[in-house]
Amino acid sequence: MSDPPAPLTGIRVLDCSRVLAGPFATMLLADLGADVMKLEPPDGDESRAWGPPWWGAPEERRSAYFASVNRNKRSLVVDLRTDAGRAVFDRVAANADVLVHNARPSTAERLGLAAERLAATHPHLVVAAIGAFPGPDAERPAYDLLAQATSGLMAVTGEPDGPPTKVGVAVLDLLAGLELAVGALAALVGRGRGAAGGRRIDVSLVEASVAALVGVLGNHLATGEEPGRWGSAHPNIAPYQAFAARVGHLVVAVGNDHQFRRLLEVLQLPADERFATNPGRVTHRDELEPLLAAAIAGRERDELLAALAAADVPAGPVNRVSEALAAMQELHRGGWTQEADGMRLPPDPIRIDGERLPLRAAPPRLGEHTEAVLAEAGYTADEIGSLRAEGVIR
């Protein structure tokens, strides 16, 4: 039995982006049913070579990194540095609904991806572009690490007496990619309703990153005070942090006074007026934390977590990645990850009508679908052969 049509079935996306933020955005669209055609340069997306580890032999350039954000896509190789390559792009784009790229302005101009050209040549096309820095710094390159540094995120990450620290995942690339996907979907909805304009979506990685500070930025705007590092604790909520149990660590995330009273009952600690409300707990954090830490340190982690769960207190173990994966596998009876073309991949967490989105295709090999995509654009076998002989496609 075939899978039922997904929400974006029939939508065609031409993905000219590379590395992470753009490919993550297009993978979300692909998971939701869009036909995503990943247009790569002759050498391919550079993240194909970001290994080890690899799926298969290293010379196949199927890095685990590339695989993590490119499932459910088709790959075609077109050299946009050539006139013939840009002509191929135009013919493929004529049948697409969305174009995604992360080229810098000068590169976009050189490759035929400039906004003005696309608006004139392909007025039907939703163009979703992700850049690094906004405004006059638009030509500067940036990866997630730069965004974490320049946005202020590293300044508020880590222990209070330690150095600035990056988050262990390229979280700002993922956030910017998610915002790009949302913007593209909104533009498609507007186009479907006959709205004028709204075809161009731009997201700046660094600007999105500063906005993503949310509460930290809100605190600064409200007080003018420079936010600091809190380790695993929270500047506005207490207790909301990690504690060491007899063996291992757990987090307690108390969001209201009722939960705190139940936490005290589980830990067999007396009530104290200083800690009765969240403002009081934040004010007296230095007195509260050692009391909780001492009570938790004497308990077995899993026993304590079971007691907290029974009392409806938000808490959980500080898992290693392998433990978090094992928990997902157990929850789904061993079927959380999916396998395709020798790769083991996680699913999209979005569920439609209670069902998870299917893995329709493994991350593509470089140029795997060039011929098929060009045939769909009206190229004959002879034309495709000529373009390949000229080195325009692969």
BAMIKE-427299 format. One record per residue (C-alpha): residue in one letter; chain; x, y negated, z. Coordinates in steps of 0.5 Angstrom, whole numbers, plus 500, padded with zeros to 3 digits. Example, Ala and Ser with C-alpha at 12.3 -4.5 7.8 and 13.67 -1.06 7.14 Angstrom:
<atoms>
+------+------+------+-------+-----+
| code | unit | east | north |  up |
+------+------+------+-------+-----+
|    a |    A |  525 |   509 | 516 |
|    s |    A |  527 |   502 | 514 |
+------+------+------+-------+-----+
</atoms>
This chain:
<atoms>
+------+------+------+-------+-----+
| code | unit | east | north |  up |
+------+------+------+-------+-----+
|    m |    A |  500 |   500 | 500 |
|    s |    A |  503 |   493 | 498 |
|    d |    A |  503 |   487 | 503 |
|    p |    A |  497 |   482 | 503 |
|    p |    A |  499 |   476 | 500 |
|    a |    A |  503 |   471 | 504 |
|    p |    A |  501 |   464 | 505 |
|    l |    A |  506 |   461 | 500 |
|    t |    A |  505 |   467 | 495 |
|    g |    A |  505 |   463 | 488 |
|    i |    A |  510 |   457 | 490 |
|    r |    A |  517 |   457 | 487 |
|    v |    A |  522 |   454 | 490 |
|    l |    A |  529 |   452 | 487 |
|    d |    A |  534 |   453 | 493 |
|    c |    A |  541 |   449 | 491 |
|    s |    A |  543 |   448 | 498 |
|    r |    A |  549 |   452 | 501 |
|    v |    A |  551 |   454 | 508 |
|    l |    A |  546 |   454 | 514 |
|    a |    A |  541 |   448 | 514 |
|    g |    A |  538 |   448 | 507 |
|    p |    A |  538 |   456 | 507 |
|    f |    A |  535 |   457 | 513 |
|    a |    A |  529 |   452 | 511 |
|    t |    A |  528 |   456 | 504 |
|    m |    A |  529 |   463 | 508 |
|    l |    A |  523 |   460 | 512 |
|    l |    A |  519 |   459 | 506 |
|    a |    A |  521 |   465 | 503 |
|    d |    A |  519 |   469 | 509 |
|    l |    A |  512 |   466 | 508 |
|    g |    A |  511 |   468 | 501 |
|    a |    A |  515 |   463 | 497 |
|    d |    A |  519 |   466 | 491 |
|    v |    A |  526 |   463 | 493 |
|    m |    A |  531 |   462 | 487 |
|    k |    A |  538 |   461 | 490 |
|    l |    A |  542 |   457 | 485 |
|    e |    A |  549 |   458 | 487 |
|    p |    A |  555 |   455 | 483 |
|    p |    A |  560 |   460 | 480 |
|    d |    A |  564 |   462 | 486 |
|    g |    A |  557 |   462 | 490 |
|    d |    A |  555 |   460 | 497 |
|    e |    A |  562 |   459 | 501 |
|    s |    A |  558 |   462 | 507 |
|    r |    A |  559 |   469 | 503 |
|    a |    A |  566 |   469 | 505 |
|    w |    A |  565 |   467 | 512 |
|    g |    A |  567 |   474 | 515 |
|    p |    A |  569 |   478 | 518 |
|    p |    A |  564 |   482 | 520 |
|    w |    A |  562 |   484 | 513 |
|    w |    A |  556 |   489 | 511 |
|    g |    A |  560 |   493 | 506 |
|    a |    A |  567 |   492 | 503 |
|    p |    A |  570 |   485 | 504 |
|    e |    A |  571 |   484 | 497 |
|    e |    A |  563 |   484 | 496 |
|    r |    A |  563 |   478 | 500 |
|    r |    A |  557 |   480 | 504 |
|    s |    A |  558 |   477 | 510 |
|    a |    A |  554 |   478 | 516 |
|    y |    A |  553 |   470 | 517 |
|    f |    A |  550 |   469 | 509 |
|    a |    A |  546 |   475 | 511 |
|    s |    A |  543 |   472 | 517 |
|    v |    A |  539 |   466 | 513 |
|    n |    A |  538 |   469 | 506 |
|    r |    A |  533 |   474 | 506 |
|    n |    A |  527 |   475 | 501 |
|    k |    A |  531 |   470 | 496 |
|    r |    A |  533 |   471 | 489 |
|    s |    A |  540 |   469 | 487 |
|    l |    A |  542 |   466 | 480 |
|    v |    A |  549 |   463 | 478 |
|    v |    A |  549 |   457 | 474 |
|    d |    A |  555 |   452 | 473 |
|    l |    A |  551 |   445 | 474 |
|    r |    A |  558 |   442 | 473 |
|    t |    A |  557 |   443 | 465 |
|    d |    A |  552 |   440 | 461 |
|    a |    A |  549 |   447 | 459 |
|    g |    A |  548 |   448 | 466 |
|    r |    A |  544 |   442 | 468 |
|    a |    A |  540 |   444 | 462 |
|    v |    A |  539 |   451 | 465 |
|    f |    A |  537 |   448 | 471 |
|    d |    A |  532 |   443 | 468 |
|    r |    A |  528 |   449 | 465 |
|    v |    A |  528 |   453 | 471 |
|    a |    A |  526 |   447 | 475 |
|    a |    A |  520 |   446 | 470 |
|    n |    A |  517 |   452 | 473 |
|    a |    A |  518 |   450 | 480 |
|    d |    A |  514 |   447 | 486 |
|    v |    A |  520 |   445 | 491 |
|    l |    A |  527 |   443 | 490 |
|    v |    A |  532 |   444 | 496 |
|    h |    A |  539 |   441 | 496 |
|    n |    A |  544 |   439 | 501 |
|    a |    A |  549 |   435 | 496 |
|    r |    A |  552 |   429 | 498 |
|    p |    A |  549 |   423 | 494 |
|    s |    A |  555 |   423 | 489 |
|    t |    A |  555 |   430 | 488 |
|    a |    A |  548 |   430 | 487 |
|    e |    A |  549 |   425 | 481 |
|    r |    A |  554 |   429 | 478 |
|    l |    A |  550 |   435 | 478 |
|    g |    A |  544 |   432 | 476 |
|    l |    A |  540 |   433 | 483 |
|    a |    A |  540 |   425 | 484 |
|    a |    A |  533 |   423 | 486 |
|    e |    A |  531 |   418 | 481 |
|    r |    A |  533 |   423 | 475 |
|    l |    A |  529 |   428 | 479 |
|    a |    A |  523 |   424 | 480 |
|    a |    A |  523 |   422 | 472 |
|    t |    A |  524 |   429 | 469 |
|    h |    A |  520 |   433 | 474 |
|    p |    A |  515 |   428 | 477 |
|    h |    A |  511 |   435 | 480 |
|    l |    A |  517 |   437 | 484 |
|    v |    A |  517 |   436 | 491 |
|    v |    A |  525 |   435 | 493 |
|    a |    A |  527 |   436 | 500 |
|    a |    A |  534 |   434 | 501 |
|    i |    A |  538 |   435 | 507 |
|    g |    A |  544 |   430 | 508 |
|    a |    A |  549 |   429 | 514 |
|    f |    A |  550 |   422 | 516 |
|    p |    A |  544 |   417 | 515 |
|    g |    A |  545 |   410 | 511 |
|    p |    A |  552 |   408 | 509 |
|    d |    A |  555 |   414 | 512 |
|    a |    A |  551 |   418 | 507 |
|    e |    A |  558 |   421 | 503 |
|    r |    A |  561 |   423 | 510 |
|    p |    A |  561 |   431 | 510 |
|    a |    A |  558 |   434 | 517 |
|    y |    A |  557 |   441 | 520 |
|    d |    A |  553 |   443 | 526 |
|    l |    A |  559 |   442 | 530 |
|    l |    A |  560 |   434 | 528 |
|    a |    A |  553 |   433 | 529 |
|    q |    A |  553 |   436 | 536 |
|    a |    A |  559 |   432 | 538 |
|    t |    A |  556 |   425 | 535 |
|    s |    A |  549 |   426 | 537 |
|    g |    A |  551 |   426 | 544 |
|    l |    A |  549 |   434 | 545 |
|    m |    A |  556 |   436 | 547 |
|    a |    A |  556 |   430 | 552 |
|    v |    A |  550 |   433 | 556 |
|    t |    A |  552 |   441 | 555 |
|    g |    A |  557 |   444 | 560 |
|    e |    A |  558 |   444 | 567 |
|    p |    A |  558 |   437 | 571 |
|    d |    A |  566 |   438 | 572 |
|    g |    A |  568 |   441 | 566 |
|    p |    A |  569 |   439 | 558 |
|    p |    A |  564 |   437 | 553 |
|    t |    A |  561 |   444 | 550 |
|    k |    A |  558 |   446 | 544 |
|    v |    A |  552 |   450 | 544 |
|    g |    A |  553 |   457 | 542 |
|    v |    A |  549 |   457 | 536 |
|    a |    A |  549 |   452 | 530 |
|    v |    A |  542 |   450 | 533 |
|    l |    A |  542 |   443 | 530 |
|    d |    A |  543 |   446 | 523 |
|    l |    A |  537 |   450 | 525 |
|    l |    A |  533 |   444 | 527 |
|    a |    A |  534 |   440 | 521 |
|    g |    A |  533 |   446 | 517 |
|    l |    A |  526 |   447 | 520 |
|    e |    A |  524 |   440 | 520 |
|    l |    A |  526 |   440 | 512 |
|    a |    A |  521 |   446 | 511 |
|    v |    A |  516 |   442 | 515 |
|    g |    A |  517 |   436 | 511 |
|    a |    A |  517 |   440 | 504 |
|    l |    A |  510 |   444 | 507 |
|    a |    A |  507 |   437 | 508 |
|    a |    A |  509 |   435 | 501 |
|    l |    A |  506 |   441 | 498 |
|    v |    A |  499 |   440 | 502 |
|    g |    A |  499 |   433 | 500 |
|    r |    A |  500 |   434 | 493 |
|    g |    A |  495 |   440 | 493 |
|    r |    A |  490 |   434 | 495 |
|    g |    A |  492 |   430 | 490 |
|    a |    A |  496 |   425 | 494 |
|    a |    A |  500 |   420 | 491 |
|    g |    A |  507 |   420 | 492 |
|    g |    A |  510 |   424 | 498 |
|    r |    A |  514 |   428 | 494 |
|    r |    A |  521 |   426 | 496 |
|    i |    A |  523 |   429 | 503 |
|    d |    A |  530 |   427 | 506 |
|    v |    A |  533 |   429 | 513 |
|    s |    A |  539 |   427 | 516 |
|    l |    A |  543 |   432 | 520 |
|    v |    A |  546 |   427 | 525 |
|    e |    A |  539 |   423 | 526 |
|    a |    A |  535 |   429 | 527 |
|    s |    A |  540 |   431 | 532 |
|    v |    A |  540 |   425 | 536 |
|    a |    A |  532 |   425 | 536 |
|    a |    A |  532 |   432 | 538 |
|    l |    A |  535 |   430 | 545 |
|    v |    A |  528 |   429 | 547 |
|    g |    A |  528 |   428 | 554 |
|    v |    A |  535 |   427 | 555 |
|    l |    A |  534 |   421 | 550 |
|    g |    A |  528 |   419 | 554 |
|    n |    A |  531 |   418 | 560 |
|    h |    A |  536 |   414 | 557 |
|    l |    A |  531 |   409 | 554 |
|    a |    A |  527 |   409 | 560 |
|    t |    A |  533 |   407 | 565 |
|    g |    A |  539 |   405 | 561 |
|    e |    A |  543 |   410 | 565 |
|    e |    A |  548 |   415 | 561 |
|    p |    A |  546 |   422 | 562 |
|    g |    A |  551 |   427 | 564 |
|    r |    A |  552 |   435 | 564 |
|    w |    A |  548 |   439 | 569 |
|    g |    A |  550 |   446 | 567 |
|    s |    A |  544 |   450 | 567 |
|    a |    A |  540 |   445 | 571 |
|    h |    A |  535 |   440 | 569 |
|    p |    A |  535 |   433 | 570 |
|    n |    A |  528 |   432 | 572 |
|    i |    A |  526 |   439 | 574 |
|    a |    A |  528 |   443 | 580 |
|    p |    A |  529 |   449 | 581 |
|    y |    A |  530 |   450 | 574 |
|    q |    A |  537 |   453 | 573 |
|    a |    A |  541 |   460 | 573 |
|    f |    A |  543 |   463 | 580 |
|    a |    A |  548 |   469 | 581 |
|    a |    A |  544 |   475 | 584 |
|    r |    A |  548 |   481 | 588 |
|    v |    A |  550 |   483 | 581 |
|    g |    A |  549 |   479 | 575 |
|    h |    A |  545 |   473 | 574 |
|    l |    A |  538 |   470 | 573 |
|    v |    A |  534 |   464 | 571 |
|    v |    A |  529 |   461 | 575 |
|    a |    A |  524 |   456 | 571 |
|    v |    A |  519 |   453 | 576 |
|    g |    A |  515 |   448 | 573 |
|    n |    A |  510 |   446 | 578 |
|    d |    A |  509 |   446 | 586 |
|    h |    A |  505 |   452 | 586 |
|    q |    A |  510 |   456 | 583 |
|    f |    A |  515 |   453 | 588 |
|    r |    A |  511 |   455 | 594 |
|    r |    A |  510 |   462 | 591 |
|    l |    A |  518 |   462 | 590 |
|    l |    A |  519 |   461 | 597 |
|    e |    A |  514 |   467 | 599 |
|    v |    A |  518 |   472 | 595 |
|    l |    A |  525 |   469 | 598 |
|    q |    A |  522 |   469 | 605 |
|    l |    A |  524 |   462 | 606 |
|    p |    A |  520 |   457 | 610 |
|    a |    A |  516 |   451 | 607 |
|    d |    A |  520 |   444 | 608 |
|    e |    A |  517 |   438 | 606 |
|    r |    A |  523 |   435 | 603 |
|    f |    A |  521 |   440 | 597 |
|    a |    A |  514 |   440 | 597 |
|    t |    A |  514 |   436 | 590 |
|    n |    A |  518 |   436 | 584 |
|    p |    A |  520 |   429 | 585 |
|    g |    A |  522 |   431 | 592 |
|    r |    A |  526 |   437 | 590 |
|    v |    A |  530 |   433 | 585 |
|    t |    A |  532 |   428 | 590 |
|    h |    A |  534 |   433 | 595 |
|    r |    A |  537 |   438 | 590 |
|    d |    A |  544 |   438 | 593 |
|    e |    A |  540 |   441 | 599 |
|    l |    A |  535 |   446 | 596 |
|    e |    A |  540 |   449 | 591 |
|    p |    A |  545 |   452 | 596 |
|    l |    A |  538 |   455 | 600 |
|    l |    A |  536 |   458 | 594 |
|    a |    A |  543 |   461 | 592 |
|    a |    A |  544 |   464 | 598 |
|    a |    A |  537 |   468 | 598 |
|    i |    A |  538 |   470 | 591 |
|    a |    A |  545 |   472 | 592 |
|    g |    A |  543 |   477 | 597 |
|    r |    A |  538 |   481 | 592 |
|    e |    A |  538 |   486 | 587 |
|    r |    A |  537 |   482 | 580 |
|    d |    A |  532 |   487 | 577 |
|    e |    A |  528 |   488 | 584 |
|    l |    A |  528 |   480 | 585 |
|    l |    A |  525 |   479 | 578 |
|    a |    A |  520 |   484 | 579 |
|    a |    A |  518 |   481 | 585 |
|    l |    A |  518 |   474 | 582 |
|    a |    A |  514 |   477 | 576 |
|    a |    A |  509 |   480 | 580 |
|    a |    A |  508 |   473 | 584 |
|    d |    A |  507 |   469 | 577 |
|    v |    A |  514 |   465 | 578 |
|    p |    A |  517 |   464 | 571 |
|    a |    A |  524 |   468 | 572 |
|    g |    A |  528 |   472 | 567 |
|    p |    A |  535 |   475 | 567 |
|    v |    A |  541 |   472 | 563 |
|    n |    A |  542 |   477 | 558 |
|    r |    A |  548 |   479 | 553 |
|    v |    A |  546 |   479 | 546 |
|    s |    A |  546 |   486 | 546 |
|    e |    A |  541 |   486 | 552 |
|    a |    A |  536 |   481 | 549 |
|    l |    A |  536 |   485 | 542 |
|    a |    A |  535 |   492 | 546 |
|    a |    A |  529 |   489 | 549 |
|    m |    A |  526 |   487 | 543 |
|    q |    A |  527 |   494 | 540 |
|    e |    A |  524 |   497 | 546 |
|    l |    A |  518 |   492 | 546 |
|    h |    A |  517 |   494 | 538 |
|    r |    A |  519 |   501 | 539 |
|    g |    A |  525 |   501 | 536 |
|    g |    A |  522 |   497 | 530 |
|    w |    A |  524 |   490 | 531 |
|    t |    A |  530 |   490 | 526 |
|    q |    A |  529 |   492 | 519 |
|    e |    A |  534 |   495 | 514 |
|    a |    A |  535 |   493 | 507 |
|    d |    A |  541 |   495 | 502 |
|    g |    A |  545 |   497 | 508 |
|    m |    A |  544 |   491 | 512 |
|    r |    A |  540 |   491 | 519 |
|    l |    A |  536 |   484 | 519 |
|    p |    A |  532 |   481 | 524 |
|    p |    A |  525 |   479 | 522 |
|    d |    A |  521 |   472 | 522 |
|    p |    A |  518 |   471 | 528 |
|    i |    A |  512 |   468 | 525 |
|    r |    A |  506 |   472 | 525 |
|    i |    A |  500 |   472 | 520 |
|    d |    A |  493 |   475 | 523 |
|    g |    A |  497 |   478 | 528 |
|    e |    A |  502 |   482 | 523 |
|    r |    A |  509 |   480 | 522 |
|    l |    A |  512 |   478 | 516 |
|    p |    A |  515 |   483 | 511 |
|    l |    A |  522 |   484 | 509 |
|    r |    A |  521 |   484 | 502 |
|    a |    A |  528 |   483 | 499 |
|    a |    A |  535 |   484 | 502 |
|    p |    A |  540 |   478 | 502 |
|    p |    A |  542 |   478 | 494 |
|    r |    A |  548 |   479 | 491 |
|    l |    A |  551 |   474 | 488 |
|    g |    A |  548 |   472 | 481 |
|    e |    A |  544 |   479 | 482 |
|    h |    A |  537 |   476 | 479 |
|    t |    A |  540 |   471 | 474 |
|    e |    A |  538 |   474 | 468 |
|    a |    A |  531 |   475 | 471 |
|    v |    A |  530 |   468 | 473 |
|    l |    A |  532 |   465 | 466 |
|    a |    A |  528 |   470 | 462 |
|    e |    A |  522 |   467 | 466 |
|    a |    A |  524 |   460 | 464 |
|    g |    A |  523 |   463 | 457 |
|    y |    A |  530 |   464 | 455 |
|    t |    A |  531 |   470 | 450 |
|    a |    A |  536 |   476 | 451 |
|    d |    A |  541 |   472 | 446 |
|    e |    A |  541 |   466 | 449 |
|    i |    A |  542 |   469 | 456 |
|    g |    A |  548 |   473 | 453 |
|    s |    A |  551 |   466 | 450 |
|    l |    A |  551 |   462 | 456 |
|    r |    A |  554 |   468 | 460 |
|    a |    A |  560 |   468 | 455 |
|    e |    A |  561 |   461 | 455 |
|    g |    A |  561 |   461 | 463 |
|    v |    A |  555 |   457 | 464 |
|    i |    A |  552 |   463 | 468 |
|    r |    A |  553 |   469 | 471 |
+------+------+------+-------+-----+
</atoms>
